[in-house]
Amino acid sequence: MLPRRPHTPPAPDARAEDALAGLRQAIAWAWNTNQPKVWPLLRDLLERELLQFAQDRLDGNQTQMAERLDMARGTVIKRLQEYGLK
């Protein structure tokens, strides 16, 4: 297994703070569902919403979606099908 690369997010500006506030609300909601596995719940919700957003913004162009999301095109197609977005 490869070691994880350290990731340091950029310092948030005012708009990023608003986005982080929304993210914190989603985290609190997921936590309060009392599901035993919060991470998969949030990960799947985020991935689905991000794919839907990219699909809408890029008029369904899967090549552009893959580039923008840093995913293989085959993975984009697979995930779109899994989430019923294709």
PDB file of N, CA, C and O in Angstrom:
ATOM      1  N   MET A   1       0.837  -1.172   0.000  1.00  0.00           N
ATOM      2  CA  MET A   1       0.000   0.000   0.000  1.00  0.00           C
ATOM      3  C   MET A   1       0.885   1.240   0.000  1.00  0.00           C
ATOM      4  O   MET A   1       1.848   1.322   0.762  1.00  0.00           O
ATOM      5  N   LEU A   2       0.562   2.190  -0.844  1.00  0.00           N
ATOM      6  CA  LEU A   2       1.349   3.407  -0.936  1.00  0.00           C
ATOM      7  C   LEU A   2       1.054   4.332   0.235  1.00  0.00           C
ATOM      8  O   LEU A   2      -0.079   4.389   0.711  1.00  0.00           O
ATOM      9  N   PRO A   3       2.070   5.057   0.704  1.00  0.00           N
ATOM     10  CA  PRO A   3       1.803   6.019   1.775  1.00  0.00           C
ATOM     11  C   PRO A   3       0.954   7.155   1.249  1.00  0.00           C
ATOM     12  O   PRO A   3       1.046   7.522   0.077  1.00  0.00           O
ATOM     13  N   ARG A   4       0.141   7.702   2.106  1.00  0.00           N
ATOM     14  CA  ARG A   4      -0.723   8.823   1.721  1.00  0.00           C
ATOM     15  C   ARG A   4       0.103  10.079   1.590  1.00  0.00           C
ATOM     16  O   ARG A   4       0.990  10.347   2.400  1.00  0.00           O
ATOM     17  N   ARG A   5      -0.196  10.838   0.573  1.00  0.00           N
ATOM     18  CA  ARG A   5       0.463  12.125   0.397  1.00  0.00           C
ATOM     19  C   ARG A   5      -0.170  13.123   1.353  1.00  0.00           C
ATOM     20  O   ARG A   5      -1.391  13.152   1.504  1.00  0.00           O
ATOM     21  N   PRO A   6       0.648  13.933   1.993  1.00  0.00           N
ATOM     22  CA  PRO A   6       0.050  14.951   2.856  1.00  0.00           C
ATOM     23  C   PRO A   6      -0.738  15.944   2.007  1.00  0.00           C
ATOM     24  O   PRO A   6      -0.310  16.321   0.916  1.00  0.00           O
ATOM     25  N   HIS A   7      -1.859  16.350   2.506  1.00  0.00           N
ATOM     26  CA  HIS A   7      -2.706  17.298   1.789  1.00  0.00           C
ATOM     27  C   HIS A   7      -2.993  18.473   2.705  1.00  0.00           C
ATOM     28  O   HIS A   7      -3.568  18.317   3.782  1.00  0.00           O
ATOM     29  N   THR A   8      -2.592  19.624   2.271  1.00  0.00           N
ATOM     30  CA  THR A   8      -2.861  20.837   3.030  1.00  0.00           C
ATOM     31  C   THR A   8      -3.793  21.700   2.207  1.00  0.00           C
ATOM     32  O   THR A   8      -3.385  22.270   1.196  1.00  0.00           O
ATOM     33  N   PRO A   9      -5.058  21.803   2.637  1.00  0.00           N
ATOM     34  CA  PRO A   9      -5.984  22.637   1.873  1.00  0.00           C
ATOM     35  C   PRO A   9      -5.602  24.107   1.973  1.00  0.00           C
ATOM     36  O   PRO A   9      -5.002  24.526   2.963  1.00  0.00           O
ATOM     37  N   PRO A  10      -5.942  24.890   0.960  1.00  0.00           N
ATOM     38  CA  PRO A  10      -5.631  26.316   1.014  1.00  0.00           C
ATOM     39  C   PRO A  10      -6.413  27.003   2.124  1.00  0.00           C
ATOM     40  O   PRO A  10      -7.473  26.531   2.536  1.00  0.00           O
ATOM     41  N   ALA A  11      -5.889  28.101   2.595  1.00  0.00           N
ATOM     42  CA  ALA A  11      -6.602  28.877   3.615  1.00  0.00           C
ATOM     43  C   ALA A  11      -7.909  29.376   3.013  1.00  0.00           C
ATOM     44  O   ALA A  11      -7.908  29.936   1.917  1.00  0.00           O
ATOM     45  N   PRO A  12      -9.013  29.183   3.707  1.00  0.00           N
ATOM     46  CA  PRO A  12     -10.306  29.562   3.143  1.00  0.00           C
ATOM     47  C   PRO A  12     -10.508  31.071   3.093  1.00  0.00           C
ATOM     48  O   PRO A  12     -10.121  31.795   4.011  1.00  0.00           O
ATOM     49  N   ASP A  13     -11.123  31.534   1.999  1.00  0.00           N
ATOM     50  CA  ASP A  13     -11.541  32.925   1.921  1.00  0.00           C
ATOM     51  C   ASP A  13     -12.999  32.992   2.375  1.00  0.00           C
ATOM     52  O   ASP A  13     -13.543  31.991   2.841  1.00  0.00           O
ATOM     53  N   ALA A  14     -13.628  34.133   2.249  1.00  0.00           N
ATOM     54  CA  ALA A  14     -15.000  34.298   2.752  1.00  0.00           C
ATOM     55  C   ALA A  14     -15.972  33.342   2.062  1.00  0.00           C
ATOM     56  O   ALA A  14     -16.834  32.760   2.721  1.00  0.00           O
ATOM     57  N   ARG A  15     -15.844  33.172   0.741  1.00  0.00           N
ATOM     58  CA  ARG A  15     -16.762  32.264   0.036  1.00  0.00           C
ATOM     59  C   ARG A  15     -16.502  30.816   0.422  1.00  0.00           C
ATOM     60  O   ARG A  15     -17.431  30.016   0.538  1.00  0.00           O
ATOM     61  N   ALA A  16     -15.240  30.489   0.619  1.00  0.00           N
ATOM     62  CA  ALA A  16     -14.910  29.128   1.047  1.00  0.00           C
ATOM     63  C   ALA A  16     -15.468  28.872   2.441  1.00  0.00           C
ATOM     64  O   ALA A  16     -15.917  27.764   2.736  1.00  0.00           O
ATOM     65  N   GLU A  17     -15.445  29.867   3.283  1.00  0.00           N
ATOM     66  CA  GLU A  17     -16.015  29.720   4.638  1.00  0.00           C
ATOM     67  C   GLU A  17     -17.500  29.398   4.558  1.00  0.00           C
ATOM     68  O   GLU A  17     -17.992  28.575   5.330  1.00  0.00           O
ATOM     69  N   ASP A  18     -18.224  30.032   3.638  1.00  0.00           N
ATOM     70  CA  ASP A  18     -19.645  29.728   3.445  1.00  0.00           C
ATOM     71  C   ASP A  18     -19.829  28.276   3.003  1.00  0.00           C
ATOM     72  O   ASP A  18     -20.717  27.575   3.488  1.00  0.00           O
ATOM     73  N   ALA A  19     -18.979  27.839   2.080  1.00  0.00           N
ATOM     74  CA  ALA A  19     -19.055  26.454   1.602  1.00  0.00           C
ATOM     75  C   ALA A  19     -18.740  25.487   2.740  1.00  0.00           C
ATOM     76  O   ALA A  19     -19.401  24.459   2.892  1.00  0.00           O
ATOM     77  N   LEU A  20     -17.733  25.821   3.533  1.00  0.00           N
ATOM     78  CA  LEU A  20     -17.378  24.970   4.664  1.00  0.00           C
ATOM     79  C   LEU A  20     -18.503  24.908   5.692  1.00  0.00           C
ATOM     80  O   LEU A  20     -18.714  23.871   6.321  1.00  0.00           O
ATOM     81  N   ALA A  21     -19.217  26.004   5.863  1.00  0.00           N
ATOM     82  CA  ALA A  21     -20.350  26.006   6.791  1.00  0.00           C
ATOM     83  C   ALA A  21     -21.417  25.019   6.307  1.00  0.00           C
ATOM     84  O   ALA A  21     -21.995  24.285   7.107  1.00  0.00           O
ATOM     85  N   GLY A  22     -21.674  25.006   5.000  1.00  0.00           N
ATOM     86  CA  GLY A  22     -22.627  24.049   4.448  1.00  0.00           C
ATOM     87  C   GLY A  22     -22.141  22.616   4.601  1.00  0.00           C
ATOM     88  O   GLY A  22     -22.920  21.710   4.895  1.00  0.00           O
ATOM     89  N   LEU A  23     -20.855  22.428   4.400  1.00  0.00           N
ATOM     90  CA  LEU A  23     -20.274  21.095   4.564  1.00  0.00           C
ATOM     91  C   LEU A  23     -20.390  20.634   6.014  1.00  0.00           C
ATOM     92  O   LEU A  23     -20.694  19.472   6.284  1.00  0.00           O
ATOM     93  N   ARG A  24     -20.149  21.546   6.929  1.00  0.00           N
ATOM     94  CA  ARG A  24     -20.279  21.202   8.353  1.00  0.00           C
ATOM     95  C   ARG A  24     -21.720  20.827   8.700  1.00  0.00           C
ATOM     96  O   ARG A  24     -21.948  19.957   9.540  1.00  0.00           O
ATOM     97  N   GLN A  25     -22.678  21.470   8.069  1.00  0.00           N
ATOM     98  CA  GLN A  25     -24.085  21.114   8.286  1.00  0.00           C
ATOM     99  C   GLN A  25     -24.362  19.704   7.782  1.00  0.00           C
ATOM    100  O   GLN A  25     -25.064  18.935   8.439  1.00  0.00           O
ATOM    101  N   ALA A  26     -23.818  19.362   6.625  1.00  0.00           N
ATOM    102  CA  ALA A  26     -23.999  18.016   6.078  1.00  0.00           C
ATOM    103  C   ALA A  26     -23.357  16.977   6.990  1.00  0.00           C
ATOM    104  O   ALA A  26     -23.915  15.901   7.203  1.00  0.00           O
ATOM    105  N   ILE A  27     -22.192  17.300   7.523  1.00  0.00           N
ATOM    106  CA  ILE A  27     -21.526  16.381   8.442  1.00  0.00           C
ATOM    107  C   ILE A  27     -22.365  16.185   9.699  1.00  0.00           C
ATOM    108  O   ILE A  27     -22.536  15.058  10.162  1.00  0.00           O
ATOM    109  N   ALA A  28     -22.887  17.269  10.249  1.00  0.00           N
ATOM    110  CA  ALA A  28     -23.723  17.168  11.453  1.00  0.00           C
ATOM    111  C   ALA A  28     -24.978  16.355  11.158  1.00  0.00           C
ATOM    112  O   ALA A  28     -25.387  15.529  11.974  1.00  0.00           O
ATOM    113  N   TRP A  29     -25.591  16.582   9.999  1.00  0.00           N
ATOM    114  CA  TRP A  29     -26.775  15.807   9.629  1.00  0.00           C
ATOM    115  C   TRP A  29     -26.438  14.322   9.575  1.00  0.00           C
ATOM    116  O   TRP A  29     -27.150  13.499  10.151  1.00  0.00           O
ATOM    117  N   ALA A  30     -25.341  13.977   8.878  1.00  0.00           N
ATOM    118  CA  ALA A  30     -24.963  12.566   8.751  1.00  0.00           C
ATOM    119  C   ALA A  30     -24.663  11.963  10.120  1.00  0.00           C
ATOM    120  O   ALA A  30     -25.051  10.829  10.400  1.00  0.00           O
ATOM    121  N   TRP A  31     -23.982  12.709  10.960  1.00  0.00           N
ATOM    122  CA  TRP A  31     -23.647  12.227  12.298  1.00  0.00           C
ATOM    123  C   TRP A  31     -24.921  11.948  13.097  1.00  0.00           C
ATOM    124  O   TRP A  31     -25.012  10.951  13.813  1.00  0.00           O
ATOM    125  N   ASN A  32     -25.889  12.833  12.963  1.00  0.00           N
ATOM    126  CA  ASN A  32     -27.127  12.714  13.734  1.00  0.00           C
ATOM    127  C   ASN A  32     -28.072  11.647  13.206  1.00  0.00           C
ATOM    128  O   ASN A  32     -29.091  11.366  13.837  1.00  0.00           O
ATOM    129  N   THR A  33     -27.755  11.045  12.061  1.00  0.00           N
ATOM    130  CA  THR A  33     -28.588   9.939  11.570  1.00  0.00           C
ATOM    131  C   THR A  33     -28.361   8.685  12.402  1.00  0.00           C
ATOM    132  O   THR A  33     -29.145   7.738  12.341  1.00  0.00           O
ATOM    133  N   ASN A  34     -27.280   8.684  13.181  1.00  0.00           N
ATOM    134  CA  ASN A  34     -26.906   7.550  14.026  1.00  0.00           C
ATOM    135  C   ASN A  34     -26.573   6.301  13.220  1.00  0.00           C
ATOM    136  O   ASN A  34     -26.605   5.191  13.751  1.00  0.00           O
ATOM    137  N   GLN A  35     -26.257   6.475  11.950  1.00  0.00           N
ATOM    138  CA  GLN A  35     -25.788   5.340  11.167  1.00  0.00           C
ATOM    139  C   GLN A  35     -24.380   4.989  11.634  1.00  0.00           C
ATOM    140  O   GLN A  35     -23.603   5.881  11.975  1.00  0.00           O
ATOM    141  N   PRO A  36     -24.043   3.708  11.653  1.00  0.00           N
ATOM    142  CA  PRO A  36     -22.738   3.317  12.179  1.00  0.00           C
ATOM    143  C   PRO A  36     -21.575   3.710  11.276  1.00  0.00           C
ATOM    144  O   PRO A  36     -20.434   3.753  11.735  1.00  0.00           O
ATOM    145  N   LYS A  37     -21.834   3.994  10.016  1.00  0.00           N
ATOM    146  CA  LYS A  37     -20.764   4.305   9.070  1.00  0.00           C
ATOM    147  C   LYS A  37     -21.043   5.631   8.380  1.00  0.00           C
ATOM    148  O   LYS A  37     -21.646   5.677   7.308  1.00  0.00           O
ATOM    149  N   VAL A  38     -20.597   6.698   9.009  1.00  0.00           N
ATOM    150  CA  VAL A  38     -20.861   8.047   8.513  1.00  0.00           C
ATOM    151  C   VAL A  38     -20.057   8.358   7.248  1.00  0.00           C
ATOM    152  O   VAL A  38     -20.563   8.995   6.324  1.00  0.00           O
ATOM    153  N   TRP A  39     -18.796   7.902   7.212  1.00  0.00           N
ATOM    154  CA  TRP A  39     -17.953   8.232   6.059  1.00  0.00           C
ATOM    155  C   TRP A  39     -18.546   7.737   4.739  1.00  0.00           C
ATOM    156  O   TRP A  39     -18.637   8.536   3.808  1.00  0.00           O
ATOM    157  N   PRO A  40     -18.954   6.474   4.596  1.00  0.00           N
ATOM    158  CA  PRO A  40     -19.520   6.046   3.310  1.00  0.00           C
ATOM    159  C   PRO A  40     -20.775   6.838   2.934  1.00  0.00           C
ATOM    160  O   PRO A  40     -21.000   7.121   1.757  1.00  0.00           O
ATOM    161  N   LEU A  41     -21.573   7.188   3.907  1.00  0.00           N
ATOM    162  CA  LEU A  41     -22.783   7.971   3.641  1.00  0.00           C
ATOM    163  C   LEU A  41     -22.413   9.322   3.032  1.00  0.00           C
ATOM    164  O   LEU A  41     -22.938   9.701   1.985  1.00  0.00           O
ATOM    165  N   LEU A  42     -21.514  10.039   3.688  1.00  0.00           N
ATOM    166  CA  LEU A  42     -21.111  11.357   3.193  1.00  0.00           C
ATOM    167  C   LEU A  42     -20.356  11.261   1.872  1.00  0.00           C
ATOM    168  O   LEU A  42     -20.578  12.070   0.971  1.00  0.00           O
ATOM    169  N   ARG A  43     -19.471  10.284   1.752  1.00  0.00           N
ATOM    170  CA  ARG A  43     -18.687  10.113   0.530  1.00  0.00           C
ATOM    171  C   ARG A  43     -19.600   9.886  -0.667  1.00  0.00           C
ATOM    172  O   ARG A  43     -19.428  10.503  -1.718  1.00  0.00           O
ATOM    173  N   ASP A  44     -20.571   8.998  -0.499  1.00  0.00           N
ATOM    174  CA  ASP A  44     -21.467   8.680  -1.611  1.00  0.00           C
ATOM    175  C   ASP A  44     -22.365   9.864  -1.961  1.00  0.00           C
ATOM    176  O   ASP A  44     -22.622  10.120  -3.137  1.00  0.00           O
ATOM    177  N   LEU A  45     -22.842  10.587  -0.949  1.00  0.00           N
ATOM    178  CA  LEU A  45     -23.665  11.770  -1.220  1.00  0.00           C
ATOM    179  C   LEU A  45     -22.864  12.829  -1.954  1.00  0.00           C
ATOM    180  O   LEU A  45     -23.346  13.422  -2.919  1.00  0.00           O
ATOM    181  N   LEU A  46     -21.642  13.067  -1.498  1.00  0.00           N
ATOM    182  CA  LEU A  46     -20.793  14.065  -2.138  1.00  0.00           C
ATOM    183  C   LEU A  46     -20.473  13.661  -3.575  1.00  0.00           C
ATOM    184  O   LEU A  46     -20.555  14.485  -4.485  1.00  0.00           O
ATOM    185  N   GLU A  47     -20.112  12.405  -3.780  1.00  0.00           N
ATOM    186  CA  GLU A  47     -19.766  11.950  -5.119  1.00  0.00           C
ATOM    187  C   GLU A  47     -20.956  12.068  -6.067  1.00  0.00           C
ATOM    188  O   GLU A  47     -20.807  12.519  -7.203  1.00  0.00           O
ATOM    189  N   ARG A  48     -22.128  11.666  -5.602  1.00  0.00           N
ATOM    190  CA  ARG A  48     -23.308  11.748  -6.456  1.00  0.00           C
ATOM    191  C   ARG A  48     -23.625  13.198  -6.825  1.00  0.00           C
ATOM    192  O   ARG A  48     -23.883  13.506  -7.989  1.00  0.00           O
ATOM    193  N   GLU A  49     -23.605  14.070  -5.847  1.00  0.00           N
ATOM    194  CA  GLU A  49     -23.911  15.480  -6.101  1.00  0.00           C
ATOM    195  C   GLU A  49     -22.867  16.132  -6.999  1.00  0.00           C
ATOM    196  O   GLU A  49     -23.203  16.942  -7.863  1.00  0.00           O
ATOM    197  N   LEU A  50     -21.601  15.780  -6.795  1.00  0.00           N
ATOM    198  CA  LEU A  50     -20.535  16.331  -7.627  1.00  0.00           C
ATOM    199  C   LEU A  50     -20.670  15.856  -9.068  1.00  0.00           C
ATOM    200  O   LEU A  50     -20.495  16.643  -9.999  1.00  0.00           O
ATOM    201  N   LEU A  51     -20.975  14.587  -9.258  1.00  0.00           N
ATOM    202  CA  LEU A  51     -21.185  14.072 -10.614  1.00  0.00           C
ATOM    203  C   LEU A  51     -22.388  14.732 -11.277  1.00  0.00           C
ATOM    204  O   LEU A  51     -22.328  15.087 -12.454  1.00  0.00           O
ATOM    205  N   GLN A  52     -23.476  14.898 -10.534  1.00  0.00           N
ATOM    206  CA  GLN A  52     -24.666  15.550 -11.090  1.00  0.00           C
ATOM    207  C   GLN A  52     -24.358  16.995 -11.478  1.00  0.00           C
ATOM    208  O   GLN A  52     -24.765  17.463 -12.541  1.00  0.00           O
ATOM    209  N   PHE A  53     -23.637  17.692 -10.605  1.00  0.00           N
ATOM    210  CA  PHE A  53     -23.261  19.078 -10.872  1.00  0.00           C
ATOM    211  C   PHE A  53     -22.398  19.166 -12.133  1.00  0.00           C
ATOM    212  O   PHE A  53     -22.657  19.983 -13.016  1.00  0.00           O
ATOM    213  N   ALA A  54     -21.375  18.319 -12.207  1.00  0.00           N
ATOM    214  CA  ALA A  54     -20.480  18.329 -13.365  1.00  0.00           C
ATOM    215  C   ALA A  54     -21.240  17.976 -14.639  1.00  0.00           C
ATOM    216  O   ALA A  54     -21.018  18.577 -15.690  1.00  0.00           O
ATOM    217  N   GLN A  55     -22.117  17.020 -14.539  1.00  0.00           N
ATOM    218  CA  GLN A  55     -22.904  16.600 -15.702  1.00  0.00           C
ATOM    219  C   GLN A  55     -23.763  17.763 -16.211  1.00  0.00           C
ATOM    220  O   GLN A  55     -23.853  17.995 -17.416  1.00  0.00           O
ATOM    221  N   ASP A  56     -24.385  18.483 -15.290  1.00  0.00           N
ATOM    222  CA  ASP A  56     -25.213  19.630 -15.666  1.00  0.00           C
ATOM    223  C   ASP A  56     -24.371  20.758 -16.262  1.00  0.00           C
ATOM    224  O   ASP A  56     -24.732  21.336 -17.287  1.00  0.00           O
ATOM    225  N   ARG A  57     -23.257  21.062 -15.619  1.00  0.00           N
ATOM    226  CA  ARG A  57     -22.410  22.177 -16.063  1.00  0.00           C
ATOM    227  C   ARG A  57     -21.706  21.901 -17.389  1.00  0.00           C
ATOM    228  O   ARG A  57     -21.458  22.822 -18.168  1.00  0.00           O
ATOM    229  N   LEU A  58     -21.388  20.646 -17.642  1.00  0.00           N
ATOM    230  CA  LEU A  58     -20.627  20.291 -18.842  1.00  0.00           C
ATOM    231  C   LEU A  58     -21.499  19.607 -19.892  1.00  0.00           C
ATOM    232  O   LEU A  58     -20.996  18.938 -20.794  1.00  0.00           O
ATOM    233  N   ASP A  59     -22.803  19.783 -19.762  1.00  0.00           N
ATOM    234  CA  ASP A  59     -23.766  19.234 -20.727  1.00  0.00           C
ATOM    235  C   ASP A  59     -23.551  17.749 -20.985  1.00  0.00           C
ATOM    236  O   ASP A  59     -23.715  17.276 -22.110  1.00  0.00           O
ATOM    237  N   GLY A  60     -23.178  17.010 -19.927  1.00  0.00           N
ATOM    238  CA  GLY A  60     -23.034  15.570 -20.026  1.00  0.00           C
ATOM    239  C   GLY A  60     -21.772  15.096 -20.728  1.00  0.00           C
ATOM    240  O   GLY A  60     -21.634  13.900 -20.986  1.00  0.00           O
ATOM    241  N   ASN A  61     -20.842  16.001 -21.046  1.00  0.00           N
ATOM    242  CA  ASN A  61     -19.606  15.610 -21.728  1.00  0.00           C
ATOM    243  C   ASN A  61     -18.727  14.837 -20.745  1.00  0.00           C
ATOM    244  O   ASN A  61     -18.095  15.419 -19.864  1.00  0.00           O
ATOM    245  N   GLN A  62     -18.702  13.532 -20.912  1.00  0.00           N
ATOM    246  CA  GLN A  62     -18.012  12.662 -19.958  1.00  0.00           C
ATOM    247  C   GLN A  62     -16.498  12.827 -19.994  1.00  0.00           C
ATOM    248  O   GLN A  62     -15.834  12.646 -18.973  1.00  0.00           O
ATOM    249  N   THR A  63     -15.950  13.164 -21.139  1.00  0.00           N
ATOM    250  CA  THR A  63     -14.510  13.395 -21.228  1.00  0.00           C
ATOM    251  C   THR A  63     -14.126  14.614 -20.407  1.00  0.00           C
ATOM    252  O   THR A  63     -13.155  14.575 -19.651  1.00  0.00           O
ATOM    253  N   GLN A  64     -14.873  15.684 -20.549  1.00  0.00           N
ATOM    254  CA  GLN A  64     -14.601  16.894 -19.768  1.00  0.00           C
ATOM    255  C   GLN A  64     -14.851  16.656 -18.279  1.00  0.00           C
ATOM    256  O   GLN A  64     -14.119  17.168 -17.432  1.00  0.00           O
ATOM    257  N   MET A  65     -15.885  15.881 -17.969  1.00  0.00           N
ATOM    258  CA  MET A  65     -16.162  15.552 -16.567  1.00  0.00           C
ATOM    259  C   MET A  65     -14.979  14.815 -15.961  1.00  0.00           C
ATOM    260  O   MET A  65     -14.536  15.136 -14.858  1.00  0.00           O
ATOM    261  N   ALA A  66     -14.475  13.832 -16.682  1.00  0.00           N
ATOM    262  CA  ALA A  66     -13.343  13.042 -16.186  1.00  0.00           C
ATOM    263  C   ALA A  66     -12.129  13.929 -15.947  1.00  0.00           C
ATOM    264  O   ALA A  66     -11.452  13.796 -14.928  1.00  0.00           O
ATOM    265  N   GLU A  67     -11.854  14.830 -16.878  1.00  0.00           N
ATOM    266  CA  GLU A  67     -10.713  15.727 -16.720  1.00  0.00           C
ATOM    267  C   GLU A  67     -10.896  16.643 -15.510  1.00  0.00           C
ATOM    268  O   GLU A  67      -9.990  16.791 -14.691  1.00  0.00           O
ATOM    269  N   ARG A  68     -12.050  17.242 -15.408  1.00  0.00           N
ATOM    270  CA  ARG A  68     -12.301  18.206 -14.317  1.00  0.00           C
ATOM    271  C   ARG A  68     -12.332  17.531 -12.951  1.00  0.00           C
ATOM    272  O   ARG A  68     -11.901  18.115 -11.956  1.00  0.00           O
ATOM    273  N   LEU A  69     -12.844  16.298 -12.901  1.00  0.00           N
ATOM    274  CA  LEU A  69     -12.953  15.583 -11.630  1.00  0.00           C
ATOM    275  C   LEU A  69     -11.725  14.715 -11.339  1.00  0.00           C
ATOM    276  O   LEU A  69     -11.654  14.065 -10.296  1.00  0.00           O
ATOM    277  N   ASP A  70     -10.771  14.706 -12.253  1.00  0.00           N
ATOM    278  CA  ASP A  70      -9.554  13.903 -12.107  1.00  0.00           C
ATOM    279  C   ASP A  70      -9.904  12.432 -11.890  1.00  0.00           C
ATOM    280  O   ASP A  70      -9.407  11.779 -10.972  1.00  0.00           O
ATOM    281  N   MET A  71     -10.774  11.937 -12.766  1.00  0.00           N
ATOM    282  CA  MET A  71     -11.204  10.545 -12.741  1.00  0.00           C
ATOM    283  C   MET A  71     -11.011   9.973 -14.142  1.00  0.00           C
ATOM    284  O   MET A  71     -11.007  10.711 -15.127  1.00  0.00           O
ATOM    285  N   ALA A  72     -10.854   8.673 -14.220  1.00  0.00           N
ATOM    286  CA  ALA A  72     -10.844   8.024 -15.526  1.00  0.00           C
ATOM    287  C   ALA A  72     -12.257   8.124 -16.116  1.00  0.00           C
ATOM    288  O   ALA A  72     -13.245   8.079 -15.383  1.00  0.00           O
ATOM    289  N   ARG A  73     -12.341   8.258 -17.424  1.00  0.00           N
ATOM    290  CA  ARG A  73     -13.646   8.377 -18.077  1.00  0.00           C
ATOM    291  C   ARG A  73     -14.512   7.149 -17.788  1.00  0.00           C
ATOM    292  O   ARG A  73     -15.718   7.274 -17.576  1.00  0.00           O
ATOM    293  N   GLY A  74     -13.899   5.971 -17.781  1.00  0.00           N
ATOM    294  CA  GLY A  74     -14.640   4.751 -17.463  1.00  0.00           C
ATOM    295  C   GLY A  74     -15.223   4.788 -16.061  1.00  0.00           C
ATOM    296  O   GLY A  74     -16.322   4.288 -15.825  1.00  0.00           O
ATOM    297  N   THR A  75     -14.488   5.378 -15.136  1.00  0.00           N
ATOM    298  CA  THR A  75     -14.988   5.505 -13.763  1.00  0.00           C
ATOM    299  C   THR A  75     -16.170   6.466 -13.720  1.00  0.00           C
ATOM    300  O   THR A  75     -17.151   6.217 -13.020  1.00  0.00           O
ATOM    301  N   VAL A  76     -16.078   7.556 -14.463  1.00  0.00           N
ATOM    302  CA  VAL A  76     -17.199   8.508 -14.524  1.00  0.00           C
ATOM    303  C   VAL A  76     -18.440   7.798 -15.041  1.00  0.00           C
ATOM    304  O   VAL A  76     -19.519   7.923 -14.461  1.00  0.00           O
ATOM    305  N   ILE A  77     -18.291   7.060 -16.124  1.00  0.00           N
ATOM    306  CA  ILE A  77     -19.434   6.349 -16.713  1.00  0.00           C
ATOM    307  C   ILE A  77     -20.009   5.344 -15.714  1.00  0.00           C
ATOM    308  O   ILE A  77     -21.223   5.266 -15.527  1.00  0.00           O
ATOM    309  N   LYS A  78     -19.128   4.581 -15.082  1.00  0.00           N
ATOM    310  CA  LYS A  78     -19.571   3.579 -14.102  1.00  0.00           C
ATOM    311  C   LYS A  78     -20.333   4.237 -12.955  1.00  0.00           C
ATOM    312  O   LYS A  78     -21.404   3.770 -12.568  1.00  0.00           O
ATOM    313  N   ARG A  79     -19.784   5.311 -12.418  1.00  0.00           N
ATOM    314  CA  ARG A  79     -20.426   5.981 -11.285  1.00  0.00           C
ATOM    315  C   ARG A  79     -21.756   6.627 -11.685  1.00  0.00           C
ATOM    316  O   ARG A  79     -22.717   6.603 -10.916  1.00  0.00           O
ATOM    317  N   LEU A  80     -21.807   7.199 -12.878  1.00  0.00           N
ATOM    318  CA  LEU A  80     -23.077   7.760 -13.353  1.00  0.00           C
ATOM    319  C   LEU A  80     -24.151   6.685 -13.412  1.00  0.00           C
ATOM    320  O   LEU A  80     -25.301   6.924 -13.045  1.00  0.00           O
ATOM    321  N   GLN A  81     -23.772   5.512 -13.871  1.00  0.00           N
ATOM    322  CA  GLN A  81     -24.726   4.398 -13.941  1.00  0.00           C
ATOM    323  C   GLN A  81     -25.117   3.944 -12.534  1.00  0.00           C
ATOM    324  O   GLN A  81     -26.295   3.700 -12.270  1.00  0.00           O
ATOM    325  N   GLU A  82     -24.136   3.829 -11.623  1.00  0.00           N
ATOM    326  CA  GLU A  82     -24.409   3.393 -10.256  1.00  0.00           C
ATOM    327  C   GLU A  82     -25.383   4.324  -9.548  1.00  0.00           C
ATOM    328  O   GLU A  82     -26.238   3.874  -8.786  1.00  0.00           O
ATOM    329  N   TYR A  83     -25.251   5.622  -9.802  1.00  0.00           N
ATOM    330  CA  TYR A  83     -26.109   6.599  -9.135  1.00  0.00           C
ATOM    331  C   TYR A  83     -27.375   6.908  -9.940  1.00  0.00           C
ATOM    332  O   TYR A  83     -28.165   7.768  -9.548  1.00  0.00           O
ATOM    333  N   GLY A  84     -27.567   6.214 -11.055  1.00  0.00           N
ATOM    334  CA  GLY A  84     -28.764   6.427 -11.867  1.00  0.00           C
ATOM    335  C   GLY A  84     -28.783   7.782 -12.532  1.00  0.00           C
ATOM    336  O   GLY A  84     -29.855   8.351 -12.740  1.00  0.00           O
ATOM    337  N   LEU A  85     -27.614   8.316 -12.874  1.00  0.00           N
ATOM    338  CA  LEU A  85     -27.523   9.634 -13.474  1.00  0.00           C
ATOM    339  C   LEU A  85     -27.320   9.579 -14.980  1.00  0.00           C
ATOM    340  O   LEU A  85     -27.276  10.618 -15.640  1.00  0.00           O
ATOM    341  N   LYS A  86     -27.197   8.380 -15.525  1.00  0.00           N
ATOM    342  CA  LYS A  86     -26.958   8.256 -16.965  1.00  0.00           C
ATOM    343  C   LYS A  86     -28.188   7.740 -17.641  1.00  0.00           C
ATOM    344  O   LYS A  86     -28.195   7.564 -18.860  1.00  0.00           O
TER     345      LYS A  86
END
